[in-house]
Structure formats: structure tokens, C-alpha cells
Amino acid sequence: MASSSSSYNSPCAACKFLRRKCMPGCIFAPYFPPEEPQKFANVHKIFGASNVTKLLNELLPHQREDAVNSLAYEAEARVRDPVYGCVGAISFLQRQVQRLQKELDAANADLIRYACNELTTAVLPPPPTASMAGVNSVIQPNMAPQRRLVDHPSHHHQYYQQTSTTTTSNAPGVAFPVLYLPWNEGGGAGSGGGGGDGRM
């Protein structure tokens, strides 16, 4: 920040470095206070006092402080690194940002992979246990007999067909349909030697 207008008993750092009298209208005085002699020494070494004076005279008063700060930063960087200056510092910071970005991407990938594993573990059902391994089927109860109206092809009349489900001793749990015909129930209507009680 620019120093306030000082009593010109003590010359500014620029005039002191240049070994000249600091006049009341000195353009360097607000930006190079006497307590910062190295600041002007670096600027003068890199840019030259005459070039800095010319630059400050071309700028508006409210722009001069920022210009001097920029010149001082560049001059200090040039003193530390005469080849690259502040470009070397910028390149170093860019490489550091890239390295940190890679580390951040790797950390995010690990977090996503961990979250996916947790979600998969929560969604998948548990493996079957030994007690559940033998349960492979469900036995359904026998259904009630059903009656339906069909057309007999040989007698040309309609009759009811009754079906039911039974189980045999040879095949437990297996249901077979049994057909019940009206003329087989007690030797009623119909001929053809199939009547009677069905005994042989």
C-alpha cells in the first residue's frame, strides 16, 4: 500500500538509492518508502529507474500502486530466477495443481468404488443355508373335481364329464385325472356289454 505523504526530511528509497534529493513531487515517494530499500533496488536492477518513471507517468494515479506492486513482484522473481522469473513460479504452481488434481481424482474413484461395493452388498440376498437347501418344491393340496359340458362324438348327446385327482401308492404326490361316465354309475343307460357293476 502506498505510504502517506511523509515529511521530506527522509528521502524515499528510490531517491536514496539514486543518491539524489527527494523533491516534494517525487513520483517514487508514495510507492517506495525509505524502510523498503530492497524493493526499489530490485526494480531498478531489472527494469531501470528511467523506465519505471516513464511507466508511472503514463498511468493514472489510481493505477500506479498496482503497477508498482507488479513490477516489484516480477523483479524479485527475476532476482531469484534470472532465466524464468515469475514464469518459473507459475509453472511450479501449475505442476503442483496437476499433481493434487490427480490425487483428488484417485481419491474420488476409491470413494465411488467403495460406495458401489457397499450398495451391491446391501442389495444382493444372502446365500442359502443348509436348512433351506432341501426345500425345493411346494406341495399343493388336491383341487376339487370340476364338471364341464362336452359333446360325445359317438352318442350325439351332451353329458357332464367329472374329473378328480387321486394319488397312487406307487407315485405319491402325483395326481392323475379319472373319468366318470354317466352310464358306468350303476349300469343305467347305454348298451354294449359295458354295463353292470364293472366286475370281472
C-alpha positions as CSV (number, residue, x, y, z in Angstrom):
1,M,0.0,0.0,0.0
2,A,1.3,3.5,-0.8
3,S,2.7,5.3,2.1
4,S,1.2,8.6,3.2
5,S,2.8,11.8,2.3
6,S,5.8,11.9,4.6
7,S,7.8,14.8,5.8
8,Y,10.5,15.0,3.2
9,N,13.2,15.1,5.8
10,S,13.9,11.5,4.9
11,P,14.2,10.7,1.2
12,C,12.3,7.8,-0.3
13,A,14.1,4.6,-1.1
14,A,14.4,5.5,-4.8
15,C,16.0,8.8,-4.2
16,K,18.2,7.4,-1.5
17,F,19.3,4.6,-3.8
18,L,19.9,7.0,-6.7
19,R,21.6,9.5,-4.3
20,R,19.6,12.4,-5.2
21,K,17.4,14.9,-3.4
22,C,13.9,13.8,-2.9
23,M,11.6,16.6,-4.0
24,P,8.1,17.2,-2.7
25,G,6.6,16.0,-6.0
26,C,8.7,12.8,-6.3
27,I,6.8,10.2,-8.2
28,F,8.5,7.4,-6.3
29,A,7.9,8.6,-2.8
30,P,4.3,7.1,-2.4
31,Y,5.3,3.6,-3.5
32,F,8.9,3.2,-2.4
33,P,9.1,4.2,1.3
34,P,12.5,4.6,2.9
35,E,12.0,1.4,5.1
36,E,11.9,-0.8,2.0
37,P,15.1,-0.1,0.1
38,Q,15.4,-3.6,-1.4
39,K,12.1,-3.2,-3.2
40,F,13.4,-0.3,-5.3
41,A,16.8,-1.9,-5.7
42,N,15.3,-5.0,-7.4
43,V,13.0,-2.9,-9.6
44,H,15.9,-0.7,-10.7
45,K,18.1,-3.7,-11.4
46,I,15.6,-5.4,-13.6
47,F,13.7,-2.5,-15.3
48,G,15.7,0.6,-14.7
49,A,14.6,3.8,-12.8
50,S,14.0,5.7,-16.0
51,N,11.7,3.1,-17.5
52,V,9.8,2.9,-14.2
53,T,9.4,6.7,-14.1
54,K,8.1,6.7,-17.7
55,L,5.6,4.0,-16.9
56,L,4.3,5.7,-13.9
57,N,3.8,9.0,-15.7
58,E,1.7,7.2,-18.4
59,L,-0.7,5.7,-15.8
60,L,-3.5,7.3,-13.9
61,P,-2.8,7.9,-10.2
62,H,-5.1,5.1,-9.0
63,Q,-3.4,2.6,-11.3
64,R,0.2,3.3,-10.2
65,E,0.1,1.3,-6.9
66,D,-0.9,-1.9,-8.7
67,A,1.7,-1.3,-11.4
68,V,4.5,-0.8,-8.8
69,N,3.4,-4.0,-6.9
70,S,3.5,-6.0,-10.2
71,L,7.0,-4.6,-11.1
72,A,8.3,-5.4,-7.6
73,Y,7.0,-9.0,-7.7
74,E,8.4,-9.6,-11.2
75,A,11.8,-8.0,-10.2
76,E,12.0,-10.2,-7.0
77,A,11.2,-13.3,-9.1
78,R,13.9,-12.3,-11.6
79,V,16.4,-11.9,-8.9
80,R,15.7,-15.4,-7.6
81,D,15.4,-17.0,-11.1
82,P,17.1,-14.9,-13.7
83,V,16.0,-17.2,-16.6
84,Y,12.3,-17.8,-16.0
85,G,11.4,-15.2,-13.4
86,C,7.8,-15.4,-12.2
87,V,7.1,-17.8,-15.1
88,G,9.1,-20.4,-13.3
89,A,7.0,-19.9,-10.1
90,I,3.8,-20.1,-12.2
91,S,4.9,-23.3,-13.8
92,F,5.8,-24.8,-10.4
93,L,2.4,-24.0,-9.1
94,Q,0.7,-25.4,-12.2
95,R,2.6,-28.7,-11.8
96,Q,1.6,-28.8,-8.1
97,V,-2.1,-28.2,-9.0
98,Q,-2.0,-31.0,-11.6
99,R,-0.4,-33.4,-9.1
100,L,-3.0,-32.6,-6.5
101,Q,-5.8,-32.9,-9.1
102,K,-4.6,-36.4,-9.9
103,E,-4.6,-37.3,-6.2
104,L,-8.1,-35.9,-5.8
105,D,-9.4,-37.9,-8.8
106,A,-7.8,-41.1,-7.4
107,A,-9.5,-40.5,-4.0
108,N,-12.8,-39.8,-5.7
109,A,-12.5,-43.1,-7.7
110,D,-11.8,-45.0,-4.5
111,L,-14.8,-43.5,-2.8
112,I,-17.1,-44.4,-5.7
113,R,-15.8,-47.9,-5.8
114,Y,-16.3,-48.3,-2.1
115,A,-19.9,-46.9,-2.3
116,C,-20.7,-49.4,-5.2
117,N,-19.4,-52.3,-3.1
118,E,-21.5,-51.3,-0.2
119,L,-24.6,-50.9,-2.4
120,T,-24.0,-54.3,-4.0
121,T,-23.6,-56.0,-0.6
122,A,-26.9,-54.4,0.6
123,V,-28.9,-55.4,-2.5
124,L,-27.8,-59.0,-3.1
125,P,-29.7,-61.7,-1.0
126,P,-27.8,-63.8,1.5
127,P,-26.6,-67.3,0.3
128,P,-28.9,-70.2,1.0
129,T,-28.2,-72.0,4.2
130,A,-28.1,-75.8,4.8
131,S,-31.6,-75.8,6.4
132,M,-33.1,-74.2,3.3
133,A,-31.2,-76.4,0.8
134,G,-33.8,-79.3,1.0
135,V,-36.8,-77.0,0.3
136,N,-37.1,-77.2,-3.5
137,S,-40.8,-77.6,-4.1
138,V,-44.2,-76.8,-2.5
139,I,-46.9,-79.5,-2.3
140,Q,-50.2,-78.1,-3.4
141,P,-53.5,-79.5,-2.0
142,N,-55.8,-81.6,-4.3
143,M,-58.2,-79.5,-6.2
144,A,-61.9,-80.1,-6.1
145,P,-63.5,-82.1,-9.0
146,Q,-64.5,-80.0,-12.0
147,R,-67.5,-80.6,-14.2
148,R,-67.7,-79.4,-17.8
149,L,-70.2,-79.9,-20.6
150,V,-68.7,-81.8,-23.6
151,D,-70.1,-83.2,-26.8
152,H,-69.8,-87.0,-27.0
153,P,-68.8,-87.9,-30.6
154,S,-70.5,-91.4,-30.7
155,H,-73.8,-90.9,-28.9
156,H,-74.5,-87.4,-30.2
157,H,-75.8,-86.1,-26.9
158,Q,-74.4,-83.9,-24.3
159,Y,-73.2,-85.2,-20.9
160,Y,-71.2,-84.0,-18.0
161,Q,-67.6,-85.1,-17.5
162,Q,-66.4,-85.2,-14.0
163,T,-62.7,-85.2,-13.2
164,S,-60.9,-85.6,-9.9
165,T,-57.4,-86.1,-8.7
166,T,-56.2,-89.1,-6.9
167,T,-52.9,-90.4,-5.8
168,T,-51.4,-93.8,-6.1
169,S,-49.2,-95.7,-3.8
170,N,-46.6,-96.2,-6.4
171,A,-46.3,-92.4,-7.2
172,P,-47.1,-90.4,-4.1
173,G,-47.9,-86.8,-4.6
174,V,-48.6,-87.3,-8.4
175,A,-52.2,-86.5,-9.5
176,F,-54.0,-88.5,-12.3
177,P,-57.3,-87.5,-13.8
178,V,-60.1,-90.1,-13.5
179,L,-63.0,-90.0,-16.0
180,Y,-66.5,-90.8,-14.7
181,L,-69.1,-91.6,-17.3
182,P,-72.9,-91.5,-16.6
183,W,-73.6,-95.0,-17.9
184,N,-70.9,-96.5,-15.7
185,E,-72.6,-95.4,-12.5
186,G,-74.9,-98.3,-11.6
187,G,-75.4,-99.9,-15.1
188,G,-78.0,-97.4,-16.3
189,A,-78.4,-96.1,-19.8
190,G,-76.4,-97.4,-22.7
191,S,-75.7,-100.8,-24.1
192,G,-72.6,-102.6,-25.4
193,G,-71.8,-105.0,-22.6
194,G,-70.0,-102.4,-20.6
195,G,-72.9,-102.1,-18.1
196,G,-73.3,-103.7,-14.7
197,D,-71.1,-103.1,-11.7
198,G,-67.9,-103.4,-13.7
199,R,-66.8,-106.6,-12.0
200,M,-64.9,-109.2,-14.0
